[in-house]
């Protein structure tokens, strides 16, 4: 793949900075004695979740540098020392040091000139990526992990208000990758709001497919885009399902089983 990325890439550093500020505020509210309390995923503490944006900033920084320099994407073994370093930290260190480490990725997006950002490209995860797609990957991971921490402190917490517009149109790839096969074949017409989208969700023994479109279907799901994102990422259990979610001829638990989490 060659060519120039869309001008959209020039607008994406700002959401990264805002997401970093939200993570900073969220972690600032975590007392040291609560750093090892369970996050949304009770197998991971708040501190362990905080370590993900910290280590992720370093890993995505390596991807960013490779694309700018025209070198191959770093292999997975390059990331093992990064993760080992973060795993060795104490819970308090993971929470407090995540803030400074996390800031480095949005700061690094500001450095390249606009032409360099638009020409950035890298083959990773089996396909060619532009800088816009890389930044969206990082933003989705970042937003969801921030929520994992925020909702442990406040069960009513939602994803950041500017996140759905930036993430919802990139759900097809993650849905295909993490969606699990189901014993029944099911076609669901999905209508999301804020932003408004009409989507076709297909479940079956071969896995999950998510496409654009408004298919004729007996099964329908209407919900905020914020909730749909959390569903795909395995974060829409009954306790965290808003009352605005509406389903017809559809058991939400079927969808929850298809999207167990990532």
PLY file of the C-alpha trace (Angstrom):
ply
format ascii 1.0
element vertex 262
property float x
property float y
property float z
element edge 261
property int vertex1
property int vertex2
end_header
0.00 0.00 0.00
1.29 3.44 -0.91
-0.17 6.88 -0.97
-1.34 9.48 1.47
-3.59 8.98 4.46
-6.69 11.13 4.78
-6.43 14.53 6.51
-8.40 12.91 9.35
-5.09 11.70 10.77
-4.22 15.31 11.64
-7.24 15.51 13.95
-6.59 12.30 15.88
-3.80 13.42 18.24
-6.30 15.67 20.06
-8.60 12.78 21.13
-5.51 10.89 22.30
-4.53 13.83 24.50
-8.08 14.08 25.89
-8.14 10.36 26.63
-4.81 10.66 28.41
-6.21 13.48 30.54
-9.22 11.33 31.48
-6.96 8.44 32.44
-4.84 10.82 34.50
-7.91 12.13 36.35
-9.24 8.60 36.89
-5.97 7.30 38.31
-5.57 10.39 40.49
-8.75 9.33 42.29
-7.31 5.92 43.20
-5.86 5.89 46.74
-2.69 3.86 47.15
-4.48 1.33 49.34
-7.03 0.64 46.57
-4.55 0.18 43.73
-4.85 -3.59 43.92
-8.66 -3.69 44.16
-10.44 -5.47 41.29
-11.11 -3.52 38.10
-14.16 -4.23 35.92
-12.49 -7.54 35.10
-12.13 -9.06 38.56
-9.16 -11.11 37.32
-7.24 -7.86 36.89
-6.63 -5.24 39.54
-6.87 -1.52 38.88
-3.08 -1.39 38.94
-2.75 -4.19 36.39
-5.18 -2.45 34.05
-3.28 0.85 34.49
-0.11 -0.97 33.44
-1.68 -1.69 30.04
-1.84 1.96 28.88
1.64 2.41 30.34
3.20 -0.50 28.49
0.93 0.11 25.49
2.34 3.60 25.04
5.80 2.10 24.70
4.64 -0.64 22.32
2.60 1.67 20.10
5.52 4.09 20.17
7.63 1.35 18.58
5.04 0.90 15.86
4.92 4.65 15.30
8.71 4.89 14.96
8.85 1.93 12.57
6.29 3.52 10.24
8.07 6.86 10.29
11.44 5.25 9.58
10.16 2.85 6.93
11.36 -0.19 8.88
9.40 -3.43 9.53
6.96 -3.57 12.41
8.60 -4.80 15.62
8.05 -8.48 16.33
6.18 -9.70 19.39
9.36 -10.68 21.23
10.31 -7.00 21.37
7.31 -6.39 23.62
8.02 -9.07 26.19
10.65 -7.03 28.11
8.25 -4.06 28.19
5.46 -6.14 29.70
7.85 -7.85 32.10
9.08 -4.47 33.34
5.53 -3.34 34.07
4.52 -6.64 35.64
7.44 -6.33 38.06
6.23 -2.99 39.42
4.25 -2.74 42.64
0.54 -1.84 42.37
1.23 1.72 43.49
4.04 2.07 40.96
1.85 0.72 38.17
-0.85 3.30 38.90
1.42 6.30 39.42
3.97 5.59 36.69
1.31 4.82 34.08
0.44 8.50 33.81
3.87 9.71 32.65
4.42 6.69 30.42
1.00 7.06 28.83
1.63 10.72 27.96
4.51 9.82 25.65
2.36 8.35 22.88
0.07 11.35 22.27
3.10 13.62 22.61
4.92 11.58 19.97
2.00 12.01 17.57
2.49 15.76 17.70
6.12 15.58 16.54
5.96 14.39 12.90
5.03 16.98 10.26
1.59 16.66 8.68
3.06 15.19 5.49
4.93 12.57 7.51
1.75 11.57 9.36
-0.22 11.22 6.14
2.45 9.13 4.41
2.96 6.85 7.41
2.28 3.19 6.72
3.17 -0.13 8.29
2.32 -3.77 7.73
1.12 -5.12 11.07
-1.48 -7.58 12.33
-1.58 -9.15 8.87
-2.49 -6.05 6.88
-1.22 -2.63 5.90
-2.15 0.13 8.32
-2.21 3.90 8.03
-1.41 6.13 10.96
-5.12 6.88 11.36
-5.86 3.18 11.81
-2.97 2.79 14.27
-4.19 5.73 16.34
-7.74 4.40 16.36
-6.48 1.03 17.63
-4.64 2.75 20.44
-7.58 5.01 21.24
-10.05 2.12 21.49
-7.75 0.17 23.81
-7.12 3.27 25.87
-10.75 4.29 26.23
-11.88 0.79 27.24
-9.12 0.34 29.83
-9.88 3.75 31.31
-13.49 2.64 31.66
-12.40 -0.63 33.28
-10.89 1.44 36.06
-13.54 4.17 36.21
-16.46 1.77 36.54
-14.75 -0.07 39.42
-14.89 3.23 41.29
-18.27 4.37 39.92
-20.54 1.67 38.42
-22.48 4.32 36.47
-19.39 5.38 34.48
-19.69 5.49 30.67
-17.12 5.61 27.92
-15.83 9.09 27.18
-18.47 11.07 25.28
-16.23 11.70 22.26
-15.16 8.05 21.96
-18.14 6.43 20.14
-17.82 8.67 17.08
-14.17 7.67 16.76
-14.50 3.96 17.51
-17.86 2.69 16.26
-16.92 2.59 12.56
-13.92 0.39 13.33
-15.77 -2.37 15.16
-16.01 -4.82 12.24
-12.41 -5.95 12.55
-12.47 -6.42 16.30
-15.87 -8.17 16.13
-14.52 -10.67 13.62
-11.34 -11.24 15.63
-12.84 -11.67 19.11
-16.39 -12.84 18.37
-17.03 -16.48 19.27
-19.02 -19.05 17.28
-22.59 -19.61 18.41
-24.64 -22.78 18.13
-27.47 -20.88 16.47
-27.34 -18.78 13.33
-28.67 -15.31 14.01
-28.99 -12.13 11.94
-29.46 -8.98 14.00
-30.38 -5.54 12.69
-28.44 -3.13 14.90
-29.35 0.52 15.20
-27.00 2.64 17.27
-27.47 6.22 18.33
-24.95 8.97 19.10
-23.76 8.41 16.49
-26.55 6.92 14.39
-25.53 3.77 12.53
-27.41 0.90 10.85
-25.46 -2.33 11.05
-25.84 -6.01 10.18
-24.59 -8.39 12.88
-24.29 -12.04 11.85
-23.66 -14.81 14.40
-23.19 -18.49 13.69
-20.98 -21.53 13.91
-18.32 -19.83 11.73
-18.02 -16.86 14.07
-19.15 -13.23 13.92
-19.42 -10.73 11.10
-20.38 -7.07 11.44
-21.23 -5.10 8.31
-22.89 -1.85 7.32
-26.51 -2.11 6.33
-30.08 -2.41 7.56
-31.09 -6.01 6.88
-34.65 -7.28 7.13
-34.53 -9.32 10.30
-36.85 -10.46 13.07
-34.07 -9.83 15.60
-33.28 -6.20 16.31
-31.08 -4.31 18.72
-31.34 -0.57 19.41
-28.86 1.02 21.78
-26.41 3.88 22.27
-23.21 3.44 20.27
-21.38 3.66 23.59
-23.16 0.52 24.79
-22.64 -1.29 21.49
-18.90 -0.69 21.68
-18.85 -2.11 25.18
-20.88 -5.12 23.98
-18.32 -5.95 21.28
-15.49 -5.55 23.79
-17.26 -7.81 26.32
-18.30 -5.10 28.75
-22.10 -5.09 28.60
-23.10 -7.41 31.42
-26.56 -6.95 32.93
-25.32 -4.63 35.66
-23.73 -2.30 33.11
-26.50 -2.35 30.50
-28.30 1.01 30.29
-32.11 1.03 30.27
-32.08 2.56 26.78
-30.94 -0.77 25.28
-33.90 -2.35 23.45
-34.00 -5.79 21.86
-36.64 -7.63 19.85
-36.70 -11.41 19.42
-33.22 -11.45 20.85
-31.69 -12.67 24.09
-28.91 -10.28 25.08
-27.13 -13.15 26.79
-26.64 -14.74 23.36
-24.72 -11.64 22.28
-22.78 -11.55 25.55
-21.65 -15.14 24.97
-20.56 -14.24 21.44
-18.50 -11.34 22.80
-16.91 -12.61 26.02
-14.33 -9.82 26.22
-10.89 -8.71 25.17
0 1
1 2
2 3
3 4
4 5
5 6
6 7
7 8
8 9
9 10
10 11
11 12
12 13
13 14
14 15
15 16
16 17
17 18
18 19
19 20
20 21
21 22
22 23
23 24
24 25
25 26
26 27
27 28
28 29
29 30
30 31
31 32
32 33
33 34
34 35
35 36
36 37
37 38
38 39
39 40
40 41
41 42
42 43
43 44
44 45
45 46
46 47
47 48
48 49
49 50
50 51
51 52
52 53
53 54
54 55
55 56
56 57
57 58
58 59
59 60
60 61
61 62
62 63
63 64
64 65
65 66
66 67
67 68
68 69
69 70
70 71
71 72
72 73
73 74
74 75
75 76
76 77
77 78
78 79
79 80
80 81
81 82
82 83
83 84
84 85
85 86
86 87
87 88
88 89
89 90
90 91
91 92
92 93
93 94
94 95
95 96
96 97
97 98
98 99
99 100
100 101
101 102
102 103
103 104
104 105
105 106
106 107
107 108
108 109
109 110
110 111
111 112
112 113
113 114
114 115
115 116
116 117
117 118
118 119
119 120
120 121
121 122
122 123
123 124
124 125
125 126
126 127
127 128
128 129
129 130
130 131
131 132
132 133
133 134
134 135
135 136
136 137
137 138
138 139
139 140
140 141
141 142
142 143
143 144
144 145
145 146
146 147
147 148
148 149
149 150
150 151
151 152
152 153
153 154
154 155
155 156
156 157
157 158
158 159
159 160
160 161
161 162
162 163
163 164
164 165
165 166
166 167
167 168
168 169
169 170
170 171
171 172
172 173
173 174
174 175
175 176
176 177
177 178
178 179
179 180
180 181
181 182
182 183
183 184
184 185
185 186
186 187
187 188
188 189
189 190
190 191
191 192
192 193
193 194
194 195
195 196
196 197
197 198
198 199
199 200
200 201
201 202
202 203
203 204
204 205
205 206
206 207
207 208
208 209
209 210
210 211
211 212
212 213
213 214
214 215
215 216
216 217
217 218
218 219
219 220
220 221
221 222
222 223
223 224
224 225
225 226
226 227
227 228
228 229
229 230
230 231
231 232
232 233
233 234
234 235
235 236
236 237
237 238
238 239
239 240
240 241
241 242
242 243
243 244
244 245
245 246
246 247
247 248
248 249
249 250
250 251
251 252
252 253
253 254
254 255
255 256
256 257
257 258
258 259
259 260
260 261
